[in-house]
């Protein structure tokens, strides 16, 4: 997944995550330009998944 794809779809994914997964805070889901790895790392920690599993999970959201 490249930065452009993550940036372009993040608001949609963020909304779906908030609706379906109450364990995520606003800080967990904050996207900052150029900090894609940090965001994916936070998701990895919360989900207990690898980076590739997190990316697959995000893509499955929409």
mmCIF file as Biopython writes it, N, C-alpha, C and O atoms, coordinates in Angstrom:
data_model
#
loop_
_atom_site.group_PDB
_atom_site.id
_atom_site.type_symbol
_atom_site.label_atom_id
_atom_site.label_alt_id
_atom_site.label_comp_id
_atom_site.label_asym_id
_atom_site.label_entity_id
_atom_site.label_seq_id
_atom_site.pdbx_PDB_ins_code
_atom_site.Cartn_x
_atom_site.Cartn_y
_atom_site.Cartn_z
_atom_site.occupancy
_atom_site.B_iso_or_equiv
_atom_site.auth_seq_id
_atom_site.auth_asym_id
_atom_site.pdbx_PDB_model_num
ATOM 1   N N  . UNK A ? 1  ? 0.860   -1.164 0.000  1.0 0.0 1  A 1 
ATOM 2   C CA . UNK A ? 1  ? 0.000   0.000  0.000  1.0 0.0 1  A 1 
ATOM 3   C C  . UNK A ? 1  ? 0.903   1.223  0.000  1.0 0.0 1  A 1 
ATOM 4   O O  . UNK A ? 1  ? 1.828   1.324  0.806  1.0 0.0 1  A 1 
ATOM 5   N N  . UNK A ? 2  ? 0.631   2.143  -0.901 1.0 0.0 2  A 1 
ATOM 6   C CA . UNK A ? 2  ? 1.450   3.348  -0.927 1.0 0.0 2  A 1 
ATOM 7   C C  . UNK A ? 2  ? 0.758   4.482  -0.166 1.0 0.0 2  A 1 
ATOM 8   O O  . UNK A ? 2  ? -0.415  4.384  0.192  1.0 0.0 2  A 1 
ATOM 9   N N  . UNK A ? 3  ? 1.510   5.555  0.071  1.0 0.0 3  A 1 
ATOM 10  C CA . UNK A ? 3  ? 1.012   6.690  0.846  1.0 0.0 3  A 1 
ATOM 11  C C  . UNK A ? 3  ? -0.227  7.310  0.230  1.0 0.0 3  A 1 
ATOM 12  O O  . UNK A ? 3  ? -1.155  7.697  0.941  1.0 0.0 3  A 1 
ATOM 13  N N  . UNK A ? 4  ? -0.244  7.404  -1.077 1.0 0.0 4  A 1 
ATOM 14  C CA . UNK A ? 4  ? -1.369  8.027  -1.761 1.0 0.0 4  A 1 
ATOM 15  C C  . UNK A ? 4  ? -2.653  7.236  -1.537 1.0 0.0 4  A 1 
ATOM 16  O O  . UNK A ? 4  ? -3.714  7.819  -1.315 1.0 0.0 4  A 1 
ATOM 17  N N  . UNK A ? 5  ? -2.558  5.915  -1.596 1.0 0.0 5  A 1 
ATOM 18  C CA . UNK A ? 5  ? -3.732  5.071  -1.373 1.0 0.0 5  A 1 
ATOM 19  C C  . UNK A ? 5  ? -4.227  5.214  0.064  1.0 0.0 5  A 1 
ATOM 20  O O  . UNK A ? 5  ? -5.427  5.354  0.298  1.0 0.0 5  A 1 
ATOM 21  N N  . UNK A ? 6  ? -3.306  5.179  1.026  1.0 0.0 6  A 1 
ATOM 22  C CA . UNK A ? 6  ? -3.676  5.323  2.425  1.0 0.0 6  A 1 
ATOM 23  C C  . UNK A ? 6  ? -4.316  6.683  2.672  1.0 0.0 6  A 1 
ATOM 24  O O  . UNK A ? 6  ? -5.363  6.769  3.314  1.0 0.0 6  A 1 
ATOM 25  N N  . UNK A ? 7  ? -3.702  7.728  2.175  1.0 0.0 7  A 1 
ATOM 26  C CA . UNK A ? 7  ? -4.214  9.083  2.373  1.0 0.0 7  A 1 
ATOM 27  C C  . UNK A ? 7  ? -5.595  9.241  1.737  1.0 0.0 7  A 1 
ATOM 28  O O  . UNK A ? 7  ? -6.490  9.833  2.339  1.0 0.0 7  A 1 
ATOM 29  N N  . UNK A ? 8  ? -5.768  8.718  0.536  1.0 0.0 8  A 1 
ATOM 30  C CA . UNK A ? 8  ? -7.008  8.886  -0.191 1.0 0.0 8  A 1 
ATOM 31  C C  . UNK A ? 8  ? -8.193  8.171  0.430  1.0 0.0 8  A 1 
ATOM 32  O O  . UNK A ? 8  ? -9.324  8.645  0.328  1.0 0.0 8  A 1 
ATOM 33  N N  . UNK A ? 9  ? -7.954  7.057  1.059  1.0 0.0 9  A 1 
ATOM 34  C CA . UNK A ? 9  ? -9.042  6.257  1.602  1.0 0.0 9  A 1 
ATOM 35  C C  . UNK A ? 9  ? -9.167  6.342  3.117  1.0 0.0 9  A 1 
ATOM 36  O O  . UNK A ? 9  ? -10.091 5.768  3.693  1.0 0.0 9  A 1 
ATOM 37  N N  . UNK A ? 10 ? -8.262  7.039  3.759  1.0 0.0 10 A 1 
ATOM 38  C CA . UNK A ? 10 ? -8.215  7.001  5.215  1.0 0.0 10 A 1 
ATOM 39  C C  . UNK A ? 10 ? -9.507  7.466  5.875  1.0 0.0 10 A 1 
ATOM 40  O O  . UNK A ? 10 ? -9.960  6.823  6.822  1.0 0.0 10 A 1 
ATOM 41  N N  . UNK A ? 11 ? -10.115 8.548  5.420  1.0 0.0 11 A 1 
ATOM 42  C CA . UNK A ? 11 ? -11.328 9.036  6.075  1.0 0.0 11 A 1 
ATOM 43  C C  . UNK A ? 11 ? -12.459 8.011  6.002  1.0 0.0 11 A 1 
ATOM 44  O O  . UNK A ? 11 ? -13.210 7.837  6.962  1.0 0.0 11 A 1 
ATOM 45  N N  . UNK A ? 12 ? -12.575 7.343  4.874  1.0 0.0 12 A 1 
ATOM 46  C CA . UNK A ? 12 ? -13.587 6.297  4.728  1.0 0.0 12 A 1 
ATOM 47  C C  . UNK A ? 12 ? -13.306 5.140  5.689  1.0 0.0 12 A 1 
ATOM 48  O O  . UNK A ? 12 ? -14.199 4.680  6.401  1.0 0.0 12 A 1 
ATOM 49  N N  . UNK A ? 13 ? -12.062 4.680  5.699  1.0 0.0 13 A 1 
ATOM 50  C CA . UNK A ? 13 ? -11.682 3.571  6.577  1.0 0.0 13 A 1 
ATOM 51  C C  . UNK A ? 13 ? -11.841 3.950  8.037  1.0 0.0 13 A 1 
ATOM 52  O O  . UNK A ? 13 ? -12.314 3.153  8.847  1.0 0.0 13 A 1 
ATOM 53  N N  . UNK A ? 14 ? -11.447 5.163  8.366  1.0 0.0 14 A 1 
ATOM 54  C CA . UNK A ? 14 ? -11.528 5.633  9.750  1.0 0.0 14 A 1 
ATOM 55  C C  . UNK A ? 14 ? -12.969 5.577  10.244 1.0 0.0 14 A 1 
ATOM 56  O O  . UNK A ? 14 ? -13.226 5.131  11.362 1.0 0.0 14 A 1 
ATOM 57  N N  . UNK A ? 15 ? -13.898 6.023  9.425  1.0 0.0 15 A 1 
ATOM 58  C CA . UNK A ? 15 ? -15.307 5.970  9.797  1.0 0.0 15 A 1 
ATOM 59  C C  . UNK A ? 15 ? -15.788 4.551  10.029 1.0 0.0 15 A 1 
ATOM 60  O O  . UNK A ? 15 ? -16.510 4.289  10.992 1.0 0.0 15 A 1 
ATOM 61  N N  . UNK A ? 16 ? -15.398 3.642  9.167  1.0 0.0 16 A 1 
ATOM 62  C CA . UNK A ? 16 ? -15.803 2.238  9.310  1.0 0.0 16 A 1 
ATOM 63  C C  . UNK A ? 16 ? -15.187 1.611  10.555 1.0 0.0 16 A 1 
ATOM 64  O O  . UNK A ? 16 ? -15.836 0.827  11.247 1.0 0.0 16 A 1 
ATOM 65  N N  . UNK A ? 17 ? -13.938 1.956  10.839 1.0 0.0 17 A 1 
ATOM 66  C CA . UNK A ? 17 ? -13.275 1.422  12.028 1.0 0.0 17 A 1 
ATOM 67  C C  . UNK A ? 17 ? -13.990 1.912  13.281 1.0 0.0 17 A 1 
ATOM 68  O O  . UNK A ? 17 ? -14.247 1.131  14.197 1.0 0.0 17 A 1 
ATOM 69  N N  . UNK A ? 18 ? -14.313 3.204  13.323 1.0 0.0 18 A 1 
ATOM 70  C CA . UNK A ? 18 ? -15.001 3.757  14.496 1.0 0.0 18 A 1 
ATOM 71  C C  . UNK A ? 18 ? -16.365 3.099  14.711 1.0 0.0 18 A 1 
ATOM 72  O O  . UNK A ? 18 ? -16.758 2.850  15.850 1.0 0.0 18 A 1 
ATOM 73  N N  . UNK A ? 19 ? -17.082 2.816  13.635 1.0 0.0 19 A 1 
ATOM 74  C CA . UNK A ? 19 ? -18.396 2.197  13.746 1.0 0.0 19 A 1 
ATOM 75  C C  . UNK A ? 19 ? -18.322 0.765  14.260 1.0 0.0 19 A 1 
ATOM 76  O O  . UNK A ? 19 ? -19.194 0.325  15.009 1.0 0.0 19 A 1 
ATOM 77  N N  . UNK A ? 20 ? -17.288 0.042  13.861 1.0 0.0 20 A 1 
ATOM 78  C CA . UNK A ? 20 ? -17.228 -1.389 14.140 1.0 0.0 20 A 1 
ATOM 79  C C  . UNK A ? 20 ? -16.272 -1.809 15.249 1.0 0.0 20 A 1 
ATOM 80  O O  . UNK A ? 20 ? -16.364 -2.935 15.739 1.0 0.0 20 A 1 
ATOM 81  N N  . UNK A ? 21 ? -15.364 -0.939 15.652 1.0 0.0 21 A 1 
ATOM 82  C CA . UNK A ? 21 ? -14.344 -1.304 16.626 1.0 0.0 21 A 1 
ATOM 83  C C  . UNK A ? 21 ? -14.223 -0.204 17.675 1.0 0.0 21 A 1 
ATOM 84  O O  . UNK A ? 21 ? -13.533 0.794  17.465 1.0 0.0 21 A 1 
ATOM 85  N N  . UNK A ? 22 ? -14.891 -0.392 18.792 1.0 0.0 22 A 1 
ATOM 86  C CA . UNK A ? 22 ? -14.943 0.635  19.835 1.0 0.0 22 A 1 
ATOM 87  C C  . UNK A ? 22 ? -13.600 0.841  20.544 1.0 0.0 22 A 1 
ATOM 88  O O  . UNK A ? 22 ? -13.410 1.856  21.215 1.0 0.0 22 A 1 
ATOM 89  N N  . UNK A ? 23 ? -12.684 -0.089 20.408 1.0 0.0 23 A 1 
ATOM 90  C CA . UNK A ? 23 ? -11.416 -0.015 21.125 1.0 0.0 23 A 1 
ATOM 91  C C  . UNK A ? 23 ? -10.419 0.996  20.589 1.0 0.0 23 A 1 
ATOM 92  O O  . UNK A ? 23 ? -9.363  1.192  21.191 1.0 0.0 23 A 1 
ATOM 93  N N  . UNK A ? 24 ? -10.725 1.637  19.480 1.0 0.0 24 A 1 
ATOM 94  C CA . UNK A ? 24 ? -9.802  2.604  18.894 1.0 0.0 24 A 1 
ATOM 95  C C  . UNK A ? 24 ? -10.138 4.018  19.352 1.0 0.0 24 A 1 
ATOM 96  O O  . UNK A ? 24 ? -11.300 4.426  19.346 1.0 0.0 24 A 1 
ATOM 97  N N  . UNK A ? 25 ? -9.108  4.755  19.749 1.0 0.0 25 A 1 
ATOM 98  C CA . UNK A ? 25 ? -9.290  6.148  20.143 1.0 0.0 25 A 1 
ATOM 99  C C  . UNK A ? 25 ? -9.032  7.048  18.942 1.0 0.0 25 A 1 
ATOM 100 O O  . UNK A ? 25 ? -8.534  6.597  17.911 1.0 0.0 25 A 1 
ATOM 101 N N  . UNK A ? 26 ? -9.373  8.313  19.086 1.0 0.0 26 A 1 
ATOM 102 C CA . UNK A ? 26 ? -9.100  9.285  18.023 1.0 0.0 26 A 1 
ATOM 103 C C  . UNK A ? 26 ? -7.594  9.367  17.757 1.0 0.0 26 A 1 
ATOM 104 O O  . UNK A ? 26 ? -7.170  9.502  16.609 1.0 0.0 26 A 1 
ATOM 105 N N  . UNK A ? 27 ? -6.787  9.285  18.825 1.0 0.0 27 A 1 
ATOM 106 C CA . UNK A ? 27 ? -5.327  9.307  18.659 1.0 0.0 27 A 1 
ATOM 107 C C  . UNK A ? 27 ? -4.831  8.106  17.855 1.0 0.0 27 A 1 
ATOM 108 O O  . UNK A ? 27 ? -3.922  8.234  17.034 1.0 0.0 27 A 1 
ATOM 109 N N  . UNK A ? 28 ? -5.428  6.948  18.094 1.0 0.0 28 A 1 
ATOM 110 C CA . UNK A ? 28 ? -5.048  5.741  17.344 1.0 0.0 28 A 1 
ATOM 111 C C  . UNK A ? 28 ? -5.279  5.923  15.854 1.0 0.0 28 A 1 
ATOM 112 O O  . UNK A ? 28 ? -4.545  5.377  15.030 1.0 0.0 28 A 1 
ATOM 113 N N  . UNK A ? 29 ? -6.299  6.692  15.515 1.0 0.0 29 A 1 
ATOM 114 C CA . UNK A ? 29 ? -6.742  6.794  14.125 1.0 0.0 29 A 1 
ATOM 115 C C  . UNK A ? 29 ? -6.361  8.106  13.447 1.0 0.0 29 A 1 
ATOM 116 O O  . UNK A ? 29 ? -6.871  8.424  12.373 1.0 0.0 29 A 1 
ATOM 117 N N  . UNK A ? 30 ? -5.473  8.858  14.067 1.0 0.0 30 A 1 
ATOM 118 C CA . UNK A ? 30 ? -5.056  10.135 13.485 1.0 0.0 30 A 1 
ATOM 119 C C  . UNK A ? 30 ? -4.041  9.903  12.367 1.0 0.0 30 A 1 
ATOM 120 O O  . UNK A ? 30 ? -2.994  9.290  12.573 1.0 0.0 30 A 1 
ATOM 121 N N  . UNK A ? 31 ? -4.375  10.404 11.184 1.0 0.0 31 A 1 
ATOM 122 C CA . UNK A ? 31 ? -3.464  10.310 10.041 1.0 0.0 31 A 1 
ATOM 123 C C  . UNK A ? 31 ? -2.705  11.617 9.908  1.0 0.0 31 A 1 
ATOM 124 O O  . UNK A ? 31 ? -3.304  12.692 9.872  1.0 0.0 31 A 1 
ATOM 125 N N  . UNK A ? 32 ? -1.384  11.522 9.835  1.0 0.0 32 A 1 
ATOM 126 C CA . UNK A ? 32 ? -0.541  12.688 9.603  1.0 0.0 32 A 1 
ATOM 127 C C  . UNK A ? 32 ? 0.290   12.445 8.355  1.0 0.0 32 A 1 
ATOM 128 O O  . UNK A ? 32 ? 0.864   11.373 8.165  1.0 0.0 32 A 1 
ATOM 129 N N  . UNK A ? 33 ? 0.338   13.458 7.518  1.0 0.0 33 A 1 
ATOM 130 C CA . UNK A ? 33 ? 1.110   13.388 6.273  1.0 0.0 33 A 1 
ATOM 131 C C  . UNK A ? 33 ? 2.538   12.929 6.562  1.0 0.0 33 A 1 
ATOM 132 O O  . UNK A ? 33 ? 3.216   13.493 7.421  1.0 0.0 33 A 1 
ATOM 133 N N  . UNK A ? 34 ? 2.986   11.917 5.852  1.0 0.0 34 A 1 
ATOM 134 C CA . UNK A ? 34 ? 4.360   11.432 5.986  1.0 0.0 34 A 1 
ATOM 135 C C  . UNK A ? 34 ? 4.592   10.496 7.158  1.0 0.0 34 A 1 
ATOM 136 O O  . UNK A ? 34 ? 5.724   10.066 7.383  1.0 0.0 34 A 1 
ATOM 137 N N  . UNK A ? 35 ? 3.541   10.167 7.915  1.0 0.0 35 A 1 
ATOM 138 C CA . UNK A ? 35 ? 3.707   9.297  9.077  1.0 0.0 35 A 1 
ATOM 139 C C  . UNK A ? 35 ? 2.865   8.026  8.937  1.0 0.0 35 A 1 
ATOM 140 O O  . UNK A ? 35 ? 2.266   7.547  9.900  1.0 0.0 35 A 1 
ATOM 141 N N  . UNK A ? 36 ? 2.837   7.505  7.732  1.0 0.0 36 A 1 
ATOM 142 C CA . UNK A ? 36 ? 2.066   6.292  7.456  1.0 0.0 36 A 1 
ATOM 143 C C  . UNK A ? 36 ? 2.524   5.126  8.323  1.0 0.0 36 A 1 
ATOM 144 O O  . UNK A ? 36 ? 1.702   4.370  8.841  1.0 0.0 36 A 1 
ATOM 145 N N  . UNK A ? 37 ? 3.835   4.983  8.478  1.0 0.0 37 A 1 
ATOM 146 C CA . UNK A ? 37 ? 4.374   3.866  9.255  1.0 0.0 37 A 1 
ATOM 147 C C  . UNK A ? 37 ? 3.930   3.931  10.709 1.0 0.0 37 A 1 
ATOM 148 O O  . UNK A ? 37 ? 3.655   2.900  11.323 1.0 0.0 37 A 1 
ATOM 149 N N  . UNK A ? 38 ? 3.860   5.137  11.263 1.0 0.0 38 A 1 
ATOM 150 C CA . UNK A ? 38 ? 3.413   5.289  12.646 1.0 0.0 38 A 1 
ATOM 151 C C  . UNK A ? 38 ? 1.951   4.870  12.790 1.0 0.0 38 A 1 
ATOM 152 O O  . UNK A ? 38 ? 1.590   4.180  13.744 1.0 0.0 38 A 1 
ATOM 153 N N  . UNK A ? 39 ? 1.118   5.285  11.847 1.0 0.0 39 A 1 
ATOM 154 C CA . UNK A ? 39 ? -0.297  4.922  11.879 1.0 0.0 39 A 1 
ATOM 155 C C  . UNK A ? 39 ? -0.456  3.410  11.772 1.0 0.0 39 A 1 
ATOM 156 O O  . UNK A ? 39 ? -1.191  2.804  12.552 1.0 0.0 39 A 1 
ATOM 157 N N  . UNK A ? 40 ? 0.220   2.812  10.826 1.0 0.0 40 A 1 
ATOM 158 C CA . UNK A ? 40 ? 0.133   1.354  10.668 1.0 0.0 40 A 1 
ATOM 159 C C  . UNK A ? 40 ? 0.659   0.643  11.909 1.0 0.0 40 A 1 
ATOM 160 O O  . UNK A ? 40 ? 0.133   -0.399 12.298 1.0 0.0 40 A 1 
ATOM 161 N N  . UNK A ? 41 ? 1.693   1.200  12.529 1.0 0.0 41 A 1 
ATOM 162 C CA . UNK A ? 41 ? 2.234   0.625  13.763 1.0 0.0 41 A 1 
ATOM 163 C C  . UNK A ? 41 ? 1.225   0.658  14.898 1.0 0.0 41 A 1 
ATOM 164 O O  . UNK A ? 41 ? 1.101   -0.311 15.646 1.0 0.0 41 A 1 
ATOM 165 N N  . UNK A ? 42 ? 0.499   1.769  15.033 1.0 0.0 42 A 1 
ATOM 166 C CA . UNK A ? 42 ? -0.531  1.862  16.078 1.0 0.0 42 A 1 
ATOM 167 C C  . UNK A ? 42 ? -1.632  0.834  15.834 1.0 0.0 42 A 1 
ATOM 168 O O  . UNK A ? 42 ? -2.107  0.186  16.767 1.0 0.0 42 A 1 
ATOM 169 N N  . UNK A ? 43 ? -2.030  0.691  14.573 1.0 0.0 43 A 1 
ATOM 170 C CA . UNK A ? 43 ? -3.050  -0.302 14.244 1.0 0.0 43 A 1 
ATOM 171 C C  . UNK A ? 43 ? -2.548  -1.718 14.518 1.0 0.0 43 A 1 
ATOM 172 O O  . UNK A ? 43 ? -3.298  -2.559 15.012 1.0 0.0 43 A 1 
ATOM 173 N N  . UNK A ? 44 ? -1.284  -1.979 14.198 1.0 0.0 44 A 1 
ATOM 174 C CA . UNK A ? 44 ? -0.686  -3.282 14.465 1.0 0.0 44 A 1 
ATOM 175 C C  . UNK A ? 44 ? -0.758  -3.611 15.951 1.0 0.0 44 A 1 
ATOM 176 O O  . UNK A ? 44 ? -1.130  -4.722 16.328 1.0 0.0 44 A 1 
ATOM 177 N N  . UNK A ? 45 ? -0.403  -2.648 16.788 1.0 0.0 45 A 1 
ATOM 178 C CA . UNK A ? 45 ? -0.409  -2.880 18.238 1.0 0.0 45 A 1 
ATOM 179 C C  . UNK A ? 45 ? -1.811  -3.173 18.750 1.0 0.0 45 A 1 
ATOM 180 O O  . UNK A ? 45 ? -2.005  -4.095 19.542 1.0 0.0 45 A 1 
ATOM 181 N N  . UNK A ? 46 ? -2.788  -2.394 18.301 1.0 0.0 46 A 1 
ATOM 182 C CA . UNK A ? 46 ? -4.158  -2.574 18.760 1.0 0.0 46 A 1 
ATOM 183 C C  . UNK A ? 46 ? -4.741  -3.903 18.299 1.0 0.0 46 A 1 
ATOM 184 O O  . UNK A ? 46 ? -5.461  -4.561 19.050 1.0 0.0 46 A 1 
ATOM 185 N N  . UNK A ? 47 ? -4.436  -4.294 17.082 1.0 0.0 47 A 1 
ATOM 186 C CA . UNK A ? 47 ? -5.015  -5.499 16.497 1.0 0.0 47 A 1 
ATOM 187 C C  . UNK A ? 47 ? -4.203  -6.755 16.765 1.0 0.0 47 A 1 
ATOM 188 O O  . UNK A ? 47 ? -4.724  -7.866 16.661 1.0 0.0 47 A 1 
ATOM 189 N N  . UNK A ? 48 ? -2.922  -6.590 17.110 1.0 0.0 48 A 1 
ATOM 190 C CA . UNK A ? 48 ? -2.059  -7.746 17.307 1.0 0.0 48 A 1 
ATOM 191 C C  . UNK A ? 48 ? -1.787  -8.479 16.010 1.0 0.0 48 A 1 
ATOM 192 O O  . UNK A ? 48 ? -1.708  -9.707 15.984 1.0 0.0 48 A 1 
ATOM 193 N N  . UNK A ? 49 ? -1.642  -7.720 14.929 1.0 0.0 49 A 1 
ATOM 194 C CA . UNK A ? 49 ? -1.425  -8.306 13.601 1.0 0.0 49 A 1 
ATOM 195 C C  . UNK A ? 49 ? -0.131  -7.775 12.991 1.0 0.0 49 A 1 
ATOM 196 O O  . UNK A ? 49 ? 0.438   -6.792 13.466 1.0 0.0 49 A 1 
ATOM 197 N N  . UNK A ? 50 ? 0.319   -8.439 11.940 1.0 0.0 50 A 1 
ATOM 198 C CA . UNK A ? 50 ? 1.497   -7.966 11.220 1.0 0.0 50 A 1 
ATOM 199 C C  . UNK A ? 50 ? 1.096   -6.792 10.332 1.0 0.0 50 A 1 
ATOM 200 O O  . UNK A ? 50 ? -0.088  -6.530 10.122 1.0 0.0 50 A 1 
ATOM 201 N N  . UNK A ? 51 ? 2.092   -6.098 9.820  1.0 0.0 51 A 1 
ATOM 202 C CA . UNK A ? 51 ? 1.832   -4.971 8.914  1.0 0.0 51 A 1 
ATOM 203 C C  . UNK A ? 51 ? 1.007   -5.415 7.700  1.0 0.0 51 A 1 
ATOM 204 O O  . UNK A ? 51 ? 0.046   -4.746 7.319  1.0 0.0 51 A 1 
ATOM 205 N N  . UNK A ? 52 ? 1.385   -6.536 7.102  1.0 0.0 52 A 1 
ATOM 206 C CA . UNK A ? 52 ? 0.661   -7.030 5.928  1.0 0.0 52 A 1 
ATOM 207 C C  . UNK A ? 52 ? -0.780  -7.393 6.275  1.0 0.0 52 A 1 
ATOM 208 O O  . UNK A ? 52 ? -1.692  -7.149 5.484  1.0 0.0 52 A 1 
ATOM 209 N N  . UNK A ? 53 ? -0.985  -7.971 7.447  1.0 0.0 53 A 1 
ATOM 210 C CA . UNK A ? 53 ? -2.344  -8.314 7.874  1.0 0.0 53 A 1 
ATOM 211 C C  . UNK A ? 53 ? -3.181  -7.051 8.084  1.0 0.0 53 A 1 
ATOM 212 O O  . UNK A ? 53 ? -4.364  -7.027 7.744  1.0 0.0 53 A 1 
ATOM 213 N N  . UNK A ? 54 ? -2.573  -6.009 8.639  1.0 0.0 54 A 1 
ATOM 214 C CA . UNK A ? 54 ? -3.273  -4.737 8.845  1.0 0.0 54 A 1 
ATOM 215 C C  . UNK A ? 54 ? -3.657  -4.131 7.501  1.0 0.0 54 A 1 
ATOM 216 O O  . UNK A ? 54 ? -4.778  -3.653 7.332  1.0 0.0 54 A 1 
ATOM 217 N N  . UNK A ? 55 ? -2.739  -4.150 6.555  1.0 0.0 55 A 1 
ATOM 218 C CA . UNK A ? 55 ? -3.020  -3.601 5.224  1.0 0.0 55 A 1 
ATOM 219 C C  . UNK A ? 55 ? -4.149  -4.383 4.560  1.0 0.0 55 A 1 
ATOM 220 O O  . UNK A ? 55 ? -5.049  -3.783 3.970  1.0 0.0 55 A 1 
ATOM 221 N N  . UNK A ? 56 ? -4.116  -5.704 4.647  1.0 0.0 56 A 1 
ATOM 222 C CA . UNK A ? 56 ? -5.189  -6.521 4.083  1.0 0.0 56 A 1 
ATOM 223 C C  . UNK A ? 56 ? -6.524  -6.200 4.758  1.0 0.0 56 A 1 
ATOM 224 O O  . UNK A ? 56 ? -7.556  -6.108 4.094  1.0 0.0 56 A 1 
ATOM 225 N N  . UNK A ? 57 ? -6.494  -6.031 6.080  1.0 0.0 57 A 1 
ATOM 226 C CA . UNK A ? 57 ? -7.690  -5.713 6.843  1.0 0.0 57 A 1 
ATOM 227 C C  . UNK A ? 57 ? -8.264  -4.380 6.385  1.0 0.0 57 A 1 
ATOM 228 O O  . UNK A ? 57 ? -9.471  -4.266 6.168  1.0 0.0 57 A 1 
ATOM 229 N N  . UNK A ? 58 ? -7.402  -3.362 6.235  1.0 0.0 58 A 1 
ATOM 230 C CA . UNK A ? 58 ? -7.867  -2.046 5.771  1.0 0.0 58 A 1 
ATOM 231 C C  . UNK A ? 58 ? -8.514  -2.144 4.387  1.0 0.0 58 A 1 
ATOM 232 O O  . UNK A ? 58 ? -9.579  -1.577 4.145  1.0 0.0 58 A 1 
ATOM 233 N N  . UNK A ? 59 ? -7.863  -2.860 3.503  1.0 0.0 59 A 1 
ATOM 234 C CA . UNK A ? 59 ? -8.410  -3.012 2.150  1.0 0.0 59 A 1 
ATOM 235 C C  . UNK A ? 59 ? -9.750  -3.734 2.167  1.0 0.0 59 A 1 
ATOM 236 O O  . UNK A ? 59 ? -10.604 -3.476 1.318  1.0 0.0 59 A 1 
ATOM 237 N N  . UNK A ? 60 ? -9.939  -4.625 3.112  1.0 0.0 60 A 1 
ATOM 238 C CA . UNK A ? 60 ? -11.216 -5.363 3.192  1.0 0.0 60 A 1 
ATOM 239 C C  . UNK A ? 60 ? -12.354 -4.455 3.676  1.0 0.0 60 A 1 
ATOM 240 O O  . UNK A ? 60 ? -13.526 -4.790 3.501  1.0 0.0 60 A 1 
ATOM 241 N N  . UNK A ? 61 ? -12.025 -3.327 4.274  1.0 0.0 61 A 1 
ATOM 242 C CA . UNK A ? 61 ? -13.045 -2.406 4.783  1.0 0.0 61 A 1 
ATOM 243 C C  . UNK A ? 61 ? -13.769 -1.661 3.665  1.0 0.0 61 A 1 
ATOM 244 O O  . UNK A ? 61 ? -14.885 -1.176 3.853  1.0 0.0 61 A 1 
ATOM 245 N N  . UNK A ? 62 ? -13.139 -1.578 2.525  1.0 0.0 62 A 1 
ATOM 246 C CA . UNK A ? 62 ? -13.853 -0.853 1.489  1.0 0.0 62 A 1 
ATOM 247 C C  . UNK A ? 62 ? -13.071 -0.679 0.291  1.0 0.0 62 A 1 
ATOM 248 O O  . UNK A ? 62 ? -13.547 -0.082 -0.675 1.0 0.0 62 A 1 
#
